[in-house]
Amino acid sequence: MLRLLPQKIIELHRIVEDTSSSDGEPLRKKRKCCLIAEGEKDDAQTLITSVHDARSQHLEMIVKKECDVIIQLMDLLKLWSILSSPKSDGASINSVLQIHQQDILEECHSAQVSALKIRDTIRANYLSRAKISSKIIKYPAIDDYKDALLEHDEQQLCLVKQHLRDIRNMYVTLNDMTRKNPATRDIVRRSRS
């Protein structure tokens, strides 16, 4: 468990760095033409109704996968923390360890809740995007809806990148807490010898 957290931090840091290097690229959209009642295509009413660009979709899939992973890892970390803590005999040192263990358990729970909220924002993104797209279909002559969709997609790309940083930072915080735990240091020392 102690080796897994730094590996995830490095992996997510690489992904964050890769996404940061491509910030200057404009979003590319697939366009779908609206059919006029007579069956002719009208280039003036070209709609942006397809799903947003492949880069955004790829990042959203990574975020969803990482949310699932962090939820599972936090369950394992909670179990590991409970099982690795010494039995309480009333000594003051054990009470300090129990307080630290409680902090780790609370942080794990907080990370799980955050991961679930991040997943929910991706779902909400698709719902709001669908509402804007339906307005474009209903009122194809109004360019403001098309602009709103482009702005929405750019904002969501920024949010997905921020979610990746947030997940990485959750791992960093938990790694720091487990490394500073006095009981953890004893376990690591015993496993090395």
C-alpha positions as CSV (number, residue, x, y, z in Angstrom):
1,M,0.0,0.0,0.0
2,L,2.8,2.4,0.9
3,R,4.4,1.9,-2.5
4,L,1.2,2.3,-4.5
5,L,0.5,5.9,-3.5
6,P,3.7,7.3,-4.8
7,Q,3.3,5.4,-8.0
8,K,-0.2,6.9,-8.5
9,I,1.2,10.3,-7.8
10,I,3.9,10.0,-10.5
11,E,1.4,8.5,-13.0
12,L,-1.1,11.3,-12.5
13,H,1.6,14.0,-12.5
14,R,2.7,12.8,-15.9
15,I,-0.9,13.0,-17.2
16,V,-1.3,16.5,-15.7
17,E,2.0,17.6,-17.4
18,D,0.9,16.1,-20.7
19,T,-2.4,17.9,-20.6
20,S,-0.8,21.2,-19.6
21,S,1.5,21.1,-22.6
22,S,-1.4,21.1,-25.0
23,D,-3.3,24.0,-23.5
24,G,-2.8,26.3,-26.4
25,E,-4.6,24.1,-28.9
26,P,-8.1,25.1,-29.9
27,L,-10.9,22.7,-29.4
28,R,-11.8,20.9,-32.6
29,K,-15.5,20.0,-33.1
30,K,-17.1,17.6,-35.4
31,R,-20.0,19.2,-37.2
32,K,-23.3,17.7,-38.0
33,C,-25.5,19.4,-40.5
34,C,-29.1,20.1,-39.9
35,L,-31.5,18.8,-42.5
36,I,-34.0,21.3,-43.8
37,A,-37.6,20.1,-44.3
38,E,-37.0,19.7,-48.0
39,G,-34.1,17.4,-47.3
40,E,-31.4,19.9,-48.3
41,K,-28.4,20.7,-46.2
42,D,-28.1,24.3,-45.1
43,D,-24.5,25.3,-44.5
44,A,-25.6,28.5,-42.7
45,Q,-27.3,26.3,-40.1
46,T,-24.4,24.0,-39.4
47,L,-24.8,22.8,-35.8
48,I,-22.3,21.6,-33.3
49,T,-24.2,18.7,-31.9
50,S,-21.7,15.9,-31.8
51,V,-19.8,15.1,-28.7
52,H,-16.9,17.3,-27.9
53,D,-13.4,16.7,-29.1
54,A,-11.5,13.5,-28.6
55,R,-9.0,15.1,-26.2
56,S,-11.8,16.0,-23.8
57,Q,-13.4,12.6,-24.0
58,H,-10.1,10.9,-23.4
59,L,-9.5,13.1,-20.3
60,E,-13.0,12.5,-19.0
61,M,-12.4,8.7,-19.3
62,I,-9.1,9.0,-17.4
63,V,-10.8,11.0,-14.7
64,K,-13.7,8.6,-14.3
65,K,-11.2,5.6,-14.2
66,E,-9.1,7.4,-11.6
67,C,-12.1,8.2,-9.5
68,D,-13.0,4.5,-9.5
69,V,-9.4,3.6,-8.6
70,I,-9.2,6.1,-5.8
71,I,-12.4,4.9,-4.2
72,Q,-11.1,1.3,-4.2
73,L,-7.7,2.4,-2.9
74,M,-9.2,4.4,-0.1
75,D,-11.2,1.3,1.0
76,L,-7.9,-0.7,1.0
77,L,-6.1,2.1,2.9
78,K,-8.8,2.3,5.5
79,L,-8.6,-1.5,6.0
80,W,-4.8,-1.3,6.1
81,S,-4.8,1.5,8.6
82,I,-7.2,-0.4,10.9
83,L,-5.4,-3.7,10.7
84,S,-1.9,-2.2,11.1
85,S,-2.7,-0.2,14.2
86,P,-1.6,-1.6,17.5
87,K,-4.2,-2.8,20.0
88,S,-5.1,-0.2,22.6
89,D,-3.8,-0.8,26.1
90,G,-4.6,2.7,27.4
91,A,-1.1,4.1,27.0
92,S,-0.8,7.7,25.9
93,I,1.3,6.7,22.8
94,N,-1.6,4.5,21.6
95,S,-4.0,7.4,22.0
96,V,-1.8,9.5,19.7
97,L,-1.7,6.7,17.2
98,Q,-5.5,6.3,17.4
99,I,-5.9,10.0,16.7
100,H,-3.6,9.8,13.7
101,Q,-5.4,6.7,12.5
102,Q,-8.7,8.6,12.8
103,D,-7.3,11.4,10.7
104,I,-6.2,9.0,8.0
105,L,-9.7,7.4,8.0
106,E,-11.4,10.8,7.7
107,E,-9.1,11.8,4.9
108,C,-9.8,8.5,3.1
109,H,-13.5,9.1,3.4
110,S,-13.1,12.7,2.2
111,A,-11.2,11.5,-0.8
112,Q,-13.9,9.0,-1.7
113,V,-16.6,11.7,-1.4
114,S,-14.6,14.0,-3.6
115,A,-14.1,11.3,-6.2
116,L,-17.8,10.7,-6.3
117,K,-18.5,14.4,-6.7
118,I,-16.0,14.6,-9.5
119,R,-17.8,11.8,-11.3
120,D,-21.1,13.5,-10.8
121,T,-19.8,16.8,-12.4
122,I,-18.9,14.8,-15.5
123,R,-22.5,13.5,-15.7
124,A,-23.8,17.0,-15.1
125,N,-21.6,18.3,-17.9
126,Y,-23.3,16.0,-20.4
127,L,-26.7,17.1,-19.2
128,S,-25.9,20.8,-19.6
129,R,-24.3,20.2,-22.9
130,A,-27.4,18.3,-24.1
131,K,-29.6,21.3,-23.1
132,I,-27.4,23.7,-25.1
133,S,-27.4,21.3,-28.0
134,S,-31.2,21.0,-28.0
135,K,-31.4,24.8,-28.1
136,I,-29.1,24.9,-31.1
137,I,-31.4,22.4,-32.8
138,K,-34.5,24.3,-31.9
139,Y,-33.1,27.7,-32.8
140,P,-30.4,27.1,-35.4
141,A,-30.3,30.7,-36.6
142,I,-29.2,32.0,-33.2
143,D,-25.4,32.0,-33.1
144,D,-25.2,32.7,-29.3
145,Y,-26.2,29.1,-28.6
146,K,-23.4,27.8,-30.8
147,D,-21.0,30.2,-29.0
148,A,-22.3,29.0,-25.6
149,L,-21.6,25.4,-26.6
150,L,-18.0,26.3,-27.5
151,E,-17.5,28.2,-24.3
152,H,-19.1,25.3,-22.3
153,D,-16.7,22.8,-23.9
154,E,-13.7,25.0,-23.2
155,Q,-14.8,25.4,-19.6
156,Q,-15.3,21.7,-19.2
157,L,-11.9,20.9,-20.6
158,C,-10.4,23.2,-17.9
159,L,-12.5,21.6,-15.2
160,V,-11.4,18.1,-16.3
161,K,-7.7,19.1,-16.1
162,Q,-8.4,20.6,-12.6
163,H,-10.0,17.3,-11.5
164,L,-6.9,15.5,-12.5
165,R,-4.8,17.8,-10.4
166,D,-7.3,17.4,-7.5
167,I,-7.1,13.6,-7.7
168,R,-3.3,13.8,-7.7
169,N,-3.3,16.1,-4.7
170,M,-5.6,13.7,-2.8
171,Y,-2.9,11.0,-3.3
172,V,-0.2,13.4,-2.2
173,T,-2.1,14.3,1.0
174,L,-2.7,10.6,1.9
175,N,0.8,9.6,1.1
176,D,2.1,12.4,3.3
177,M,-0.3,11.3,6.2
178,T,0.7,7.7,6.0
179,R,4.4,8.4,5.8
180,K,4.2,10.6,8.9
181,N,2.2,8.2,10.9
182,P,4.4,6.8,13.7
183,A,2.8,3.4,13.5
184,T,3.5,3.3,9.8
185,R,7.2,4.1,10.3
186,D,7.4,1.2,12.7
187,I,5.7,-1.2,10.3
188,V,8.1,-0.1,7.5
189,R,11.1,-0.5,9.7
190,R,10.0,-4.0,10.7
191,S,9.3,-5.0,7.0
192,R,12.8,-3.8,5.9
193,S,14.6,-5.8,8.5
